[in-house]
Amino acid sequence: MDEQRARRGGGPRRAWGGPPAVRRPGGWQGPPWWNRRDGDEEDTLPRWPWRTTLLLTVFVLIGSNFAAHAQSDREPLNLLARALLVAGSGLLLWRHRHPRLVVFGTAACVMVYLGAGYPYGPVFLTVAVACFSAVLAGHRKAAWGALGMLWAAHLLVGHWLYRWLPPNDDSAASWGGEIAVATWMVVIVALSELARVRREQWARDRAERAQASKRRADEERLRIARELHDVLAHSISVINVQAGVGLALLDSDPEQARTALTTIKAASKEALGEVRQVLDTLRTPGDAPRAPAPGLDRLPELVEQAAGAGLTVVVETRGAQRALTPGTDLAAFRIVQEALTNVVRHSGSRRARVLVDRMAGALRLRIDDDGPATGADAGGSGNGLAGMRERAAALGGTIEAGPRDDGGFRVLALLPLKLKEDR
């Protein structure tokens, strides 16, 4: 029955009628935390460190046997000693879930073990591992407190209580030994703190890398959205105007309507080609584009397309004609394209002027129309000016756009001029 339920995705049901278990890596591990009853396993906690705890317990037991043979003046290992060794090591099984209790528990086991006069040995390793886990978990004061308690107990036993504690006829501990124990504890704390700092640094580095990757992805999405907007906005504006002309002249002047349809075909073909080029960069990231990105050398095509939409564009260039970097060239072309698209959509003027001025260290673009604004809804997205500003800002430039005093509209862009030879 449970197997059939598991195939249907429900998971096996508990024997007492509780909620179904959830399939997670490693098998059925109980219901989710929001549907867990008292006594259900808390599977969101860290895994139990069975293997390392078992290996450490075996190492402590075997190492303590060797230490007992080498320290004949100490009490021999008996059942109580082995129980303390196993208890101190066994507590490490909970070091990821209850690090504070484990570090004090292991320290207490070692205190009783040393107070009973048993031989020194790898028993201190349990305290070191517990302290390491507590510091990494963020319980630094608990780790320091447990080690301080253990050292204070060692001082008390070695310099006062040794008279009444086994082994018999024991003498006071040397201060050199006490310094060695204190040094050992300082080393444990220092290594634990170093590991904590390194882990926190790794976590910050991972978070920064993830944030940088997300930021790059957002910037790439914004760039693609900007490219698609500029390509489609201009082409659709031309198509919209020519479609209106064709419909108006379809009966009275079929030849003019045919010309409008020809312009629509050319504009749509060019738009499809540019959209395909943008999408190809998504399908094959890192590959070189199949066609060069548009630049100011394609201004004559832009003027011709604007003429097809009924807009006369006069282009004036100033300064030395030198090749720009691809990014600057593309941004300049898109800014002029978007500005002319806005003239077609929003201006009653059928004439625009474009100035391309290569000044010393900067490229200045000025697009003017004589207006007035039509005031009609041209169906735009309203993102044209924002896109132009984003393009300019990405290159360290600026955009100013607004009405002129004589009633027209002006777009003025200033882009840092970086030539190919300067790269």
C-alpha positions, 0 to 999 in steps of 0.5 A: 500500500505504501509502495503504491502511495509512493508511486502516486507521489504521496509518500508512505504514511506513518503507522499512527496516521500522521502526515505523509513523509516527504521525499528528500535526498537520502530517503523518506525523512518525515513530514515537513516542519510545518506539519510535524507532530511532537516527537517527529524527527527534526530533519532540518537540523545538521546530520549526525557526525557518526563516523568522525565521532566513532573514529575519535572515540576509538582513537581516544581509547587506544591512545589512552591505553598507550598513555597508561603504559607510559605513565605508570605513576598515574592510576590505571585505566579501569571501568570508570576511566573508560566510561569517562573516555567514551562519554566525553567522545560520545558527546561529540555526536551532538556537537553540531546541534548543541555545541554549548552543552557539548563543550561544557560536557566534554570539559566536565568529563575531562575534569573528572578524568584528571581529578581521578588521577588517570593518565594524560593523553588524547582525552584533551582532543575531545575538548579541542573538537568541541571547542572548535565546533562551538566557535564555528557555530558562533558560541565563542563565549561558551568555548572560552568559558569551558576552557577557562573552567577546565584550566581552573580545575586543573590548577586546583587539582594540581596545586591543592586537591592533589593531597586528597585525590589519587594517585597516592603520594602525588606531588604538586604539579610543576608550573611549567606543566601549567604553562604548557596546558595554558599554551595548548588551550590558547592554541586551540582557541586561536585555531578555532577563531582563525577557522571561524574568520576564514569560514565567515570570509568564504561565506561573504565571498560566496554571497558577493559572487552570487550578488555579482552574478545576479547583477550581471544577469540583471544588466544583461537582461536590461541590455537585451530589453533596451536593444529590443525596445530600440529595434522594435520601437523604430521599426513598428513606428515606421510600419504604423505610419506606412500602414496608415498611408497605405490604408488611406490611399488604397482606393484613390492611389494604388501605386502610392499604397504599393510604395507604402507596403514596400516600405513596410516589408523592408522595415519589418525585414530589417527589424526581424534581422536585428531581433534575430541578432539579439536573440542569437546572443542569448542562445550562444553566449560568449560567441561573436555576433554573426553580424556587426552591431549597428553604428553611426555609419548606418545613419543614411539607412536611418534617414531613408527609413525616416523618409519612408515614414514621411520625416525629412532628416538633415544630418550634419557632421563635425569633427574628424571622422574616426572609428569609435569603439563598438559600445559608443558607436552602438549607443550613439546610433540607438540614441539617434534612432530613438530620438527620430522614432519619438519625432515620428510618434509625437511631433507634428513636424515632418522635419528633423535635424541631426548633428553629430559633433566629434569634439575633443574627448567627447561625442555630442549628438543633437536631434531637433524637431520644430514641433509642435507635439501632436498630443495624441497617444502614439502607442509607445511604451514610455521607456524611450527617454529612460533607455537613452539615459541608461545607454549614456550613463553606462558609458559615463555620458549624459542625456538632456531632453526637453522642449525648446523655447520656440516650441520644438523638442531637443535631445542632446547627448554627450558621450565620452569619446573613446577611439579604437586606438585608445583601447 
